[in-house]
Amino acid sequence: MIVIYVSCCLIIIFTHLDKIPSAVALIFKSAFSINAAAGGIMGYGIKTAMQKGVARGIFSNEAGLGSAPIAAAAAKTNEPARQGLVTMTGTFIDTIIVCTMTGLSIIISGCIEQNPELEGVAITDAAFRYGLPFPEKVSSFLLMICLMFFAFTTILGWNYYSERCLSYLTGSNKTLTIVFRVLYILAVFIAPYLAVSAVWNISDIFNGLMALPNVTALIALSGITVKETESYFRKLKLPR
């Protein structure tokens, strides 16, 4: 999944190397322009950065939501700190690699300039069609394959997280688990008919509701986390 997607993004980047400097300049110019600074002073820029930047960042890697530890807790390991470090690679791959590649591909392809009304996955689809040196149908098909895997694994992952939480709260009640699975599947079929903005708003609200208690717990347990991590590094004889 990642290999196909990143490979397509790398093809776009390497076939448009001359546009990389201007793309990077545009990113910094947009972030630190006078308009951005003025908007930040007025509060609007900060609000937008929090809403779009933080919310989308959390959506891409789930950092701080407390969902990944549900899967990590099932791992067989003698060192919790080691499993925590392994789990952190997911954040690096999702945000630093996949999101950066996507952003550069979109800017380099110039699809936004030609179609400013695009939103959601349509932007990436346009970037692939404009940027890849393949027929447009082939480029769209490659993205569709990647999205299919992205969506399918996300659906399975969140179902697992939800079921583990439900089992904990209900004592592994099989009837409630079956009911939940039916409702979950129905939600999967309903979601495609919602507007993109509605999907993002619902996701942001529920992500925020998840993050609030989890971040509180992280702060309360930070001392234990530091202690376990330092102990693990001492065993490896590595600096902190």
PyRosetta script that sets phi, psi and omega in degrees:
from pyrosetta import init, pose_from_sequence

init()
pose = pose_from_sequence("MIVIYVSCCLIIIFTHLDKIPSAVALIFKSAFSINAAAGGIMGYGIKTAMQKGVARGIFSNEAGLGSAPIAAAAAKTNEPARQGLVTMTGTFIDTIIVCTMTGLSIIISGCIEQNPELEGVAITDAAFRYGLPFPEKVSSFLLMICLMFFAFTTILGWNYYSERCLSYLTGSNKTLTIVFRVLYILAVFIAPYLAVSAVWNISDIFNGLMALPNVTALIALSGITVKETESYFRKLKLPR")
pose.set_psi(1, -53.1)
pose.set_omega(1, -179.2)
pose.set_phi(2, -69.0)
pose.set_psi(2, -40.4)
pose.set_omega(2, -176.9)
pose.set_phi(3, -61.7)
pose.set_psi(3, -46.3)
pose.set_omega(3, -179.9)
pose.set_phi(4, -62.6)
pose.set_psi(4, -46.7)
pose.set_omega(4, -176.2)
pose.set_phi(5, -65.4)
pose.set_psi(5, -50.2)
pose.set_omega(5, -179.2)
pose.set_phi(6, -64.3)
pose.set_psi(6, -35.4)
pose.set_omega(6, 178.1)
pose.set_phi(7, -61.9)
pose.set_psi(7, -42.5)
pose.set_omega(7, 177.8)
pose.set_phi(8, -63.0)
pose.set_psi(8, -43.0)
pose.set_omega(8, 178.9)
pose.set_phi(9, -63.9)
pose.set_psi(9, -40.5)
pose.set_omega(9, 179.2)
pose.set_phi(10, -65.4)
pose.set_psi(10, -36.3)
pose.set_omega(10, 177.2)
pose.set_phi(11, -62.1)
pose.set_psi(11, -44.1)
pose.set_omega(11, 178.8)
pose.set_phi(12, -61.5)
pose.set_psi(12, -44.7)
pose.set_omega(12, -178.0)
pose.set_phi(13, -65.2)
pose.set_psi(13, -47.6)
pose.set_omega(13, -176.2)
pose.set_phi(14, -73.3)
pose.set_psi(14, -21.6)
pose.set_omega(14, 175.9)
pose.set_phi(15, -88.8)
pose.set_psi(15, -2.4)
pose.set_omega(15, 177.0)
pose.set_phi(16, -135.1)
pose.set_psi(16, 43.1)
pose.set_omega(16, -176.9)
pose.set_phi(17, -58.7)
pose.set_psi(17, -32.2)
pose.set_omega(17, -177.7)
pose.set_phi(18, -67.5)
pose.set_psi(18, -17.3)
pose.set_omega(18, -177.4)
pose.set_phi(19, -95.8)
pose.set_psi(19, -6.5)
pose.set_omega(19, -177.5)
pose.set_phi(20, -63.0)
pose.set_psi(20, -46.9)
pose.set_omega(20, 179.2)
pose.set_phi(21, -56.5)
pose.set_psi(21, -43.6)
pose.set_omega(21, -179.6)
pose.set_phi(22, -68.4)
pose.set_psi(22, -33.2)
pose.set_omega(22, 178.3)
pose.set_phi(23, -66.5)
pose.set_psi(23, -45.7)
pose.set_omega(23, 178.4)
pose.set_phi(24, -63.9)
pose.set_psi(24, -40.5)
pose.set_omega(24, 178.5)
pose.set_phi(25, -62.6)
pose.set_psi(25, -39.9)
pose.set_omega(25, 179.2)
pose.set_phi(26, -64.0)
pose.set_psi(26, -39.5)
pose.set_omega(26, 179.5)
pose.set_phi(27, -61.8)
pose.set_psi(27, -48.5)
pose.set_omega(27, -178.7)
pose.set_phi(28, -70.5)
pose.set_psi(28, -36.7)
pose.set_omega(28, 179.6)
pose.set_phi(29, -64.1)
pose.set_psi(29, -42.2)
pose.set_omega(29, -179.5)
pose.set_phi(30, -68.0)
pose.set_psi(30, -33.7)
pose.set_omega(30, -177.8)
pose.set_phi(31, -78.3)
pose.set_psi(31, -33.5)
pose.set_omega(31, -173.0)
pose.set_phi(32, -119.7)
pose.set_psi(32, 21.5)
pose.set_omega(32, 179.4)
pose.set_phi(33, -72.4)
pose.set_psi(33, 168.1)
pose.set_omega(33, 179.4)
pose.set_phi(34, -62.5)
pose.set_psi(34, -39.9)
pose.set_omega(34, 179.6)
pose.set_phi(35, -62.8)
pose.set_psi(35, -41.0)
pose.set_omega(35, 179.7)
pose.set_phi(36, -65.9)
pose.set_psi(36, -40.7)
pose.set_omega(36, 179.4)
pose.set_phi(37, -65.4)
pose.set_psi(37, -43.8)
pose.set_omega(37, 178.9)
pose.set_phi(38, -62.5)
pose.set_psi(38, -41.3)
pose.set_omega(38, 178.4)
pose.set_phi(39, -64.4)
pose.set_psi(39, -36.1)
pose.set_omega(39, 178.9)
pose.set_phi(40, -65.8)
pose.set_psi(40, -40.2)
pose.set_omega(40, 179.3)
pose.set_phi(41, -63.4)
pose.set_psi(41, -37.7)
pose.set_omega(41, -179.6)
pose.set_phi(42, -77.5)
pose.set_psi(42, -12.4)
pose.set_omega(42, 179.0)
pose.set_phi(43, 100.3)
pose.set_psi(43, -20.7)
pose.set_omega(43, -177.8)
pose.set_phi(44, -68.6)
pose.set_psi(44, -42.2)
pose.set_omega(44, -179.2)
pose.set_phi(45, -62.5)
pose.set_psi(45, -41.9)
pose.set_omega(45, 178.9)
pose.set_phi(46, -64.7)
pose.set_psi(46, -41.6)
pose.set_omega(46, 179.6)
pose.set_phi(47, -61.1)
pose.set_psi(47, -45.0)
pose.set_omega(47, -179.8)
pose.set_phi(48, -65.7)
pose.set_psi(48, -41.4)
pose.set_omega(48, 179.5)
pose.set_phi(49, -62.4)
pose.set_psi(49, -42.2)
pose.set_omega(49, 179.1)
pose.set_phi(50, -65.6)
pose.set_psi(50, -44.4)
pose.set_omega(50, -175.8)
pose.set_phi(51, -69.1)
pose.set_psi(51, -48.4)
pose.set_omega(51, -175.5)
pose.set_phi(52, -86.0)
pose.set_psi(52, -47.1)
pose.set_omega(52, -175.8)
pose.set_phi(53, -70.5)
pose.set_psi(53, -58.2)
pose.set_omega(53, -177.4)
pose.set_phi(54, -66.7)
pose.set_psi(54, -44.8)
pose.set_omega(54, -177.8)
pose.set_phi(55, -62.7)
pose.set_psi(55, -44.3)
pose.set_omega(55, -179.5)
pose.set_phi(56, -71.7)
pose.set_psi(56, -33.7)
pose.set_omega(56, 177.4)
pose.set_phi(57, -63.7)
pose.set_psi(57, -44.2)
pose.set_omega(57, 178.2)
pose.set_phi(58, -64.2)
pose.set_psi(58, -39.5)
pose.set_omega(58, -178.9)
pose.set_phi(59, -64.9)
pose.set_psi(59, -32.3)
pose.set_omega(59, -176.8)
pose.set_phi(60, -76.9)
pose.set_psi(60, -33.9)
pose.set_omega(60, -174.8)
pose.set_phi(61, -126.7)
pose.set_psi(61, -5.3)
pose.set_omega(61, 176.1)
pose.set_phi(62, 64.2)
pose.set_psi(62, 15.5)
pose.set_omega(62, -179.2)
pose.set_phi(63, -61.7)
pose.set_psi(63, 126.7)
pose.set_omega(63, 177.7)
pose.set_phi(64, 90.2)
pose.set_psi(64, -5.9)
pose.set_omega(64, -177.8)
pose.set_phi(65, -85.0)
pose.set_psi(65, -21.9)
pose.set_omega(65, -179.2)
pose.set_phi(66, 86.0)
pose.set_psi(66, 10.3)
pose.set_omega(66, -179.2)
pose.set_phi(67, -84.0)
pose.set_psi(67, -45.0)
pose.set_omega(67, -178.8)
pose.set_phi(68, -58.6)
pose.set_psi(68, -38.2)
pose.set_omega(68, 178.4)
pose.set_phi(69, -60.3)
pose.set_psi(69, -22.6)
pose.set_omega(69, 178.4)
pose.set_phi(70, -63.8)
pose.set_psi(70, -42.4)
pose.set_omega(70, 176.8)
pose.set_phi(71, -75.1)
pose.set_psi(71, -39.4)
pose.set_omega(71, -178.9)
pose.set_phi(72, -63.7)
pose.set_psi(72, -31.5)
pose.set_omega(72, -178.9)
pose.set_phi(73, -66.3)
pose.set_psi(73, -20.3)
pose.set_omega(73, 180.0)
pose.set_phi(74, -85.1)
pose.set_psi(74, -5.5)
pose.set_omega(74, -178.4)
pose.set_phi(75, -73.0)
pose.set_psi(75, 148.2)
pose.set_omega(75, 177.5)
pose.set_phi(76, -94.6)
pose.set_psi(76, 103.7)
pose.set_omega(76, -178.6)
pose.set_phi(77, -151.9)
pose.set_psi(77, 151.7)
pose.set_omega(77, 178.0)
pose.set_phi(78, -93.2)
pose.set_psi(78, -9.2)
pose.set_omega(78, -177.0)
pose.set_phi(79, -124.1)
pose.set_psi(79, 105.6)
pose.set_omega(79, 178.3)
pose.set_phi(80, -60.8)
pose.set_psi(80, -34.0)
pose.set_omega(80, -179.8)
pose.set_phi(81, -64.6)
pose.set_psi(81, -38.5)
pose.set_omega(81, 179.3)
pose.set_phi(82, -62.9)
pose.set_psi(82, -44.2)
pose.set_omega(82, 179.0)
pose.set_phi(83, -64.9)
pose.set_psi(83, -35.3)
pose.set_omega(83, 177.1)
pose.set_phi(84, -63.3)
pose.set_psi(84, -41.9)
pose.set_omega(84, 178.5)
pose.set_phi(85, -65.7)
pose.set_psi(85, -38.6)
pose.set_omega(85, 177.7)
pose.set_phi(86, -64.4)
pose.set_psi(86, -42.8)
pose.set_omega(86, -179.4)
pose.set_phi(87, -64.2)
pose.set_psi(87, -32.0)
pose.set_omega(87, 179.6)
pose.set_phi(88, -62.3)
pose.set_psi(88, -24.1)
pose.set_omega(88, 180.0)
pose.set_phi(89, -62.8)
pose.set_psi(89, -26.6)
pose.set_omega(89, 178.1)
pose.set_phi(90, -61.8)
pose.set_psi(90, -41.5)
pose.set_omega(90, 177.6)
pose.set_phi(91, -63.2)
pose.set_psi(91, -42.0)
pose.set_omega(91, -179.9)
pose.set_phi(92, -63.3)
pose.set_psi(92, -46.6)
pose.set_omega(92, -178.1)
pose.set_phi(93, -65.3)
pose.set_psi(93, -46.9)
pose.set_omega(93, -176.8)
pose.set_phi(94, -63.7)
pose.set_psi(94, -51.1)
pose.set_omega(94, -171.8)
pose.set_phi(95, -89.9)
pose.set_psi(95, -54.2)
pose.set_omega(95, -174.4)
pose.set_phi(96, -69.2)
pose.set_psi(96, -40.5)
pose.set_omega(96, -176.6)
pose.set_phi(97, -90.1)
pose.set_psi(97, -63.5)
pose.set_omega(97, -173.3)
pose.set_phi(98, -64.6)
pose.set_psi(98, -48.5)
pose.set_omega(98, -177.2)
pose.set_phi(99, -67.6)
pose.set_psi(99, -38.9)
pose.set_omega(99, 177.9)
pose.set_phi(100, -65.0)
pose.set_psi(100, -43.9)
pose.set_omega(100, 177.4)
pose.set_phi(101, -60.3)
pose.set_psi(101, -42.2)
pose.set_omega(101, -179.7)
pose.set_phi(102, -64.2)
pose.set_psi(102, -46.9)
pose.set_omega(102, -179.7)
pose.set_phi(103, -60.4)
pose.set_psi(103, -45.7)
pose.set_omega(103, 178.8)
pose.set_phi(104, -63.5)
pose.set_psi(104, -40.7)
pose.set_omega(104, -179.6)
pose.set_phi(105, -63.3)
pose.set_psi(105, -41.1)
pose.set_omega(105, -179.5)
pose.set_phi(106, -65.5)
pose.set_psi(106, -44.8)
pose.set_omega(106, -178.7)
pose.set_phi(107, -67.8)
pose.set_psi(107, -46.3)
pose.set_omega(107, -177.1)
pose.set_phi(108, -63.3)
pose.set_psi(108, -39.1)
pose.set_omega(108, -177.6)
pose.set_phi(109, -67.8)
pose.set_psi(109, -24.4)
pose.set_omega(109, -180.0)
pose.set_phi(110, 77.0)
pose.set_psi(110, 14.4)
pose.set_omega(110, -176.1)
pose.set_phi(111, -66.9)
pose.set_psi(111, -32.6)
pose.set_omega(111, -179.0)
pose.set_phi(112, -67.1)
pose.set_psi(112, -38.8)
pose.set_omega(112, -179.8)
pose.set_phi(113, -64.0)
pose.set_psi(113, -36.4)
pose.set_omega(113, -178.2)
pose.set_phi(114, -85.6)
pose.set_psi(114, -25.0)
pose.set_omega(114, -179.2)
pose.set_phi(115, -136.8)
pose.set_psi(115, 71.7)
pose.set_omega(115, -176.1)
pose.set_phi(116, -66.6)
pose.set_psi(116, -14.3)
pose.set_omega(116, -177.9)
pose.set_phi(117, -83.4)
pose.set_psi(117, -7.7)
pose.set_omega(117, -177.1)
pose.set_phi(118, -68.2)
pose.set_psi(118, 150.2)
pose.set_omega(118, 176.0)
pose.set_phi(119, -149.8)
pose.set_psi(119, 162.0)
pose.set_omega(119, 178.1)
pose.set_phi(120, 65.1)
pose.set_psi(120, -145.3)
pose.set_omega(120, -176.5)
pose.set_phi(121, -67.8)
pose.set_psi(121, -18.2)
pose.set_omega(121, 179.2)
pose.set_phi(122, -61.8)
pose.set_psi(122, -29.3)
pose.set_omega(122, 178.7)
pose.set_phi(123, -67.0)
pose.set_psi(123, -47.5)
pose.set_omega(123, 179.5)
pose.set_phi(124, -65.5)
pose.set_psi(124, -37.7)
pose.set_omega(124, 178.3)
pose.set_phi(125, -61.5)
pose.set_psi(125, -43.1)
pose.set_omega(125, 178.1)
pose.set_phi(126, -65.1)
pose.set_psi(126, -38.5)
pose.set_omega(126, 178.8)
pose.set_phi(127, -62.2)
pose.set_psi(127, -41.9)
pose.set_omega(127, 179.1)
pose.set_phi(128, -67.6)
pose.set_psi(128, -41.5)
pose.set_omega(128, -178.5)
pose.set_phi(129, -67.7)
pose.set_psi(129, -37.4)
pose.set_omega(129, -178.6)
pose.set_phi(130, -81.7)
pose.set_psi(130, -34.2)
pose.set_omega(130, -170.7)
pose.set_phi(131, -92.8)
pose.set_psi(131, -34.0)
pose.set_omega(131, -177.6)
pose.set_phi(132, -77.3)
pose.set_psi(132, 140.9)
pose.set_omega(132, -179.0)
pose.set_phi(133, -81.8)
pose.set_psi(133, 41.8)
pose.set_omega(133, 179.2)
pose.set_phi(134, -123.5)
pose.set_psi(134, 165.7)
pose.set_omega(134, 172.0)
pose.set_phi(135, -57.5)
pose.set_psi(135, 148.3)
pose.set_omega(135, -174.5)
pose.set_phi(136, -58.4)
pose.set_psi(136, -37.1)
pose.set_omega(136, 180.0)
pose.set_phi(137, -65.1)
pose.set_psi(137, -37.7)
pose.set_omega(137, 178.5)
pose.set_phi(138, -66.6)
pose.set_psi(138, -43.5)
pose.set_omega(138, 179.6)
pose.set_phi(139, -61.9)
pose.set_psi(139, -44.2)
pose.set_omega(139, 179.0)
pose.set_phi(140, -65.3)
pose.set_psi(140, -36.9)
pose.set_omega(140, 179.5)
pose.set_phi(141, -65.1)
pose.set_psi(141, -41.6)
pose.set_omega(141, 178.5)
pose.set_phi(142, -61.0)
pose.set_psi(142, -43.4)
pose.set_omega(142, 178.4)
pose.set_phi(143, -65.6)
pose.set_psi(143, -39.3)
pose.set_omega(143, 179.7)
pose.set_phi(144, -60.8)
pose.set_psi(144, -41.0)
pose.set_omega(144, 177.8)
pose.set_phi(145, -61.3)
pose.set_psi(145, -45.9)
pose.set_omega(145, 179.3)
pose.set_phi(146, -62.0)
pose.set_psi(146, -44.9)
pose.set_omega(146, -178.9)
pose.set_phi(147, -64.8)
pose.set_psi(147, -36.2)
pose.set_omega(147, 179.1)
pose.set_phi(148, -60.6)
pose.set_psi(148, -45.3)
pose.set_omega(148, 179.0)
pose.set_phi(149, -69.4)
pose.set_psi(149, -41.1)
pose.set_omega(149, 178.2)
pose.set_phi(150, -58.5)
pose.set_psi(150, -49.6)
pose.set_omega(150, -176.7)
pose.set_phi(151, -66.5)
pose.set_psi(151, -43.7)
pose.set_omega(151, -176.8)
pose.set_phi(152, -64.0)
pose.set_psi(152, -45.3)
pose.set_omega(152, 179.8)
pose.set_phi(153, -67.7)
pose.set_psi(153, -33.8)
pose.set_omega(153, 177.3)
pose.set_phi(154, -66.2)
pose.set_psi(154, -43.7)
pose.set_omega(154, 178.7)
pose.set_phi(155, -60.3)
pose.set_psi(155, -46.2)
pose.set_omega(155, 179.5)
pose.set_phi(156, -64.2)
pose.set_psi(156, -44.1)
pose.set_omega(156, -177.8)
pose.set_phi(157, -61.6)
pose.set_psi(157, -49.2)
pose.set_omega(157, -178.6)
pose.set_phi(158, -68.7)
pose.set_psi(158, -30.4)
pose.set_omega(158, 175.4)
pose.set_phi(159, -64.9)
pose.set_psi(159, -41.0)
pose.set_omega(159, 178.4)
pose.set_phi(160, -63.2)
pose.set_psi(160, -46.6)
pose.set_omega(160, 178.7)
pose.set_phi(161, -57.3)
pose.set_psi(161, -47.0)
pose.set_omega(161, -176.3)
pose.set_phi(162, -64.6)
pose.set_psi(162, -43.4)
pose.set_omega(162, -179.2)
pose.set_phi(163, -64.6)
pose.set_psi(163, -38.4)
pose.set_omega(163, 177.9)
pose.set_phi(164, -63.0)
pose.set_psi(164, -42.2)
pose.set_omega(164, 179.2)
pose.set_phi(165, -65.7)
pose.set_psi(165, -43.1)
pose.set_omega(165, 179.8)
pose.set_phi(166, -63.5)
pose.set_psi(166, -41.6)
pose.set_omega(166, 179.0)
pose.set_phi(167, -62.9)
pose.set_psi(167, -38.1)
pose.set_omega(167, 179.5)
pose.set_phi(168, -65.9)
pose.set_psi(168, -41.2)
pose.set_omega(168, -176.0)
pose.set_phi(169, -78.0)
pose.set_psi(169, -28.3)
pose.set_omega(169, -174.9)
pose.set_phi(170, -110.0)
pose.set_psi(170, 2.9)
pose.set_omega(170, -178.7)
pose.set_phi(171, 70.8)
pose.set_psi(171, 36.7)
pose.set_omega(171, 178.3)
pose.set_phi(172, 59.6)
pose.set_psi(172, 44.5)
pose.set_omega(172, 177.2)
pose.set_phi(173, -70.6)
pose.set_psi(173, 115.6)
pose.set_omega(173, -174.6)
pose.set_phi(174, -66.6)
pose.set_psi(174, -37.4)
pose.set_omega(174, -179.4)
pose.set_phi(175, -62.9)
pose.set_psi(175, -47.6)
pose.set_omega(175, 179.0)
pose.set_phi(176, -64.6)
pose.set_psi(176, -34.3)
pose.set_omega(176, 178.7)
pose.set_phi(177, -64.8)
pose.set_psi(177, -41.8)
pose.set_omega(177, 178.7)
pose.set_phi(178, -65.5)
pose.set_psi(178, -43.4)
pose.set_omega(178, 178.2)
pose.set_phi(179, -60.4)
pose.set_psi(179, -43.2)
pose.set_omega(179, 178.8)
pose.set_phi(180, -60.9)
pose.set_psi(180, -43.4)
pose.set_omega(180, -179.2)
pose.set_phi(181, -61.1)
pose.set_psi(181, -40.0)
pose.set_omega(181, 178.3)
pose.set_phi(182, -63.7)
pose.set_psi(182, -46.3)
pose.set_omega(182, 179.6)
pose.set_phi(183, -64.0)
pose.set_psi(183, -38.6)
pose.set_omega(183, 179.8)
pose.set_phi(184, -63.5)
pose.set_psi(184, -44.3)
pose.set_omega(184, 179.3)
pose.set_phi(185, -64.8)
pose.set_psi(185, -39.9)
pose.set_omega(185, 178.0)
pose.set_phi(186, -62.5)
pose.set_psi(186, -38.6)
pose.set_omega(186, 179.1)
pose.set_phi(187, -63.4)
pose.set_psi(187, -36.2)
pose.set_omega(187, 178.7)
pose.set_phi(188, -62.0)
pose.set_psi(188, -38.9)
pose.set_omega(188, -179.1)
pose.set_phi(189, -76.9)
pose.set_psi(189, -28.4)
pose.set_omega(189, -179.5)
pose.set_phi(190, -77.9)
pose.set_psi(190, -37.7)
pose.set_omega(190, -173.8)
pose.set_phi(191, -53.6)
pose.set_psi(191, -41.9)
pose.set_omega(191, -177.9)
pose.set_phi(192, -61.1)
pose.set_psi(192, -18.1)
pose.set_omega(192, -178.2)
pose.set_phi(193, -92.2)
pose.set_psi(193, -2.0)
pose.set_omega(193, 177.7)
pose.set_phi(194, -86.4)
pose.set_psi(194, 154.0)
pose.set_omega(194, 176.3)
pose.set_phi(195, -68.5)
pose.set_psi(195, 150.3)
pose.set_omega(195, -178.4)
pose.set_phi(196, -58.1)
pose.set_psi(196, -42.8)
pose.set_omega(196, -179.3)
pose.set_phi(197, -62.3)
pose.set_psi(197, -37.1)
pose.set_omega(197, 179.2)
pose.set_phi(198, -66.9)
pose.set_psi(198, -40.4)
pose.set_omega(198, 178.9)
pose.set_phi(199, -62.5)
pose.set_psi(199, -45.8)
pose.set_omega(199, -180.0)
pose.set_phi(200, -63.0)
pose.set_psi(200, -43.1)
pose.set_omega(200, -178.6)
pose.set_phi(201, -63.9)
pose.set_psi(201, -43.4)
pose.set_omega(201, 178.6)
pose.set_phi(202, -63.0)
pose.set_psi(202, -43.6)
pose.set_omega(202, 179.9)
pose.set_phi(203, -62.2)
pose.set_psi(203, -44.1)
pose.set_omega(203, -179.2)
pose.set_phi(204, -62.9)
pose.set_psi(204, -41.6)
pose.set_omega(204, -179.0)
pose.set_phi(205, -63.0)
pose.set_psi(205, -49.0)
pose.set_omega(205, -176.8)
pose.set_phi(206, -73.1)
pose.set_psi(206, -32.3)
pose.set_omega(206, 174.1)
pose.set_phi(207, -63.1)
pose.set_psi(207, -40.6)
pose.set_omega(207, 177.8)
pose.set_phi(208, -63.3)
pose.set_psi(208, -40.4)
pose.set_omega(208, 178.6)
pose.set_phi(209, -65.5)
pose.set_psi(209, -31.2)
pose.set_omega(209, 176.6)
pose.set_phi(210, -75.6)
pose.set_psi(210, -39.9)
pose.set_omega(210, -174.5)
pose.set_phi(211, -68.6)
pose.set_psi(211, -36.0)
pose.set_omega(211, -174.7)
pose.set_phi(212, -56.8)
pose.set_psi(212, -56.4)
pose.set_omega(212, 179.8)
pose.set_phi(213, -69.2)
pose.set_psi(213, -31.5)
pose.set_omega(213, -178.0)
pose.set_phi(214, -70.3)
pose.set_psi(214, -42.9)
pose.set_omega(214, 178.5)
pose.set_phi(215, -64.2)
pose.set_psi(215, -37.3)
pose.set_omega(215, 176.1)
pose.set_phi(216, -59.9)
pose.set_psi(216, -43.8)
pose.set_omega(216, 178.5)
pose.set_phi(217, -66.6)
pose.set_psi(217, -37.5)
pose.set_omega(217, 179.0)
pose.set_phi(218, -61.7)
pose.set_psi(218, -42.2)
pose.set_omega(218, 179.1)
pose.set_phi(219, -65.0)
pose.set_psi(219, -43.1)
pose.set_omega(219, -178.7)
pose.set_phi(220, -65.9)
pose.set_psi(220, -33.2)
pose.set_omega(220, -177.3)
pose.set_phi(221, -99.2)
pose.set_psi(221, 7.8)
pose.set_omega(221, -176.0)
pose.set_phi(222, -60.0)
pose.set_psi(222, -35.3)
pose.set_omega(222, 179.3)
pose.set_phi(223, -62.9)
pose.set_psi(223, -42.6)
pose.set_omega(223, 178.3)
pose.set_phi(224, -66.3)
pose.set_psi(224, -39.4)
pose.set_omega(224, 179.7)
pose.set_phi(225, -61.7)
pose.set_psi(225, -46.3)
pose.set_omega(225, 178.8)
pose.set_phi(226, -62.3)
pose.set_psi(226, -43.3)
pose.set_omega(226, -178.8)
pose.set_phi(227, -62.4)
pose.set_psi(227, -46.4)
pose.set_omega(227, -179.5)
pose.set_phi(228, -65.0)
pose.set_psi(228, -40.1)
pose.set_omega(228, -179.1)
pose.set_phi(229, -66.8)
pose.set_psi(229, -44.9)
pose.set_omega(229, 178.2)
pose.set_phi(230, -62.4)
pose.set_psi(230, -39.4)
pose.set_omega(230, 178.4)
pose.set_phi(231, -63.5)
pose.set_psi(231, -40.3)
pose.set_omega(231, 179.8)
pose.set_phi(232, -67.3)
pose.set_psi(232, -41.8)
pose.set_omega(232, 179.4)
pose.set_phi(233, -66.9)
pose.set_psi(233, -34.8)
pose.set_omega(233, 177.2)
pose.set_phi(234, -64.8)
pose.set_psi(234, -37.2)
pose.set_omega(234, 178.0)
pose.set_phi(235, -64.7)
pose.set_psi(235, -33.9)
pose.set_omega(235, 179.2)
pose.set_phi(236, -85.5)
pose.set_psi(236, -8.5)
pose.set_omega(236, -176.3)
pose.set_phi(237, 59.3)
pose.set_psi(237, 42.4)
pose.set_omega(237, 178.8)
pose.set_phi(238, -112.4)
pose.set_psi(238, 150.1)
pose.set_omega(238, 175.2)
pose.set_phi(239, -69.9)
pose.set_psi(239, 157.5)
pose.set_omega(239, -179.4)
pose.set_phi(240, -66.5)
pose.dump_pdb("model.pdb")
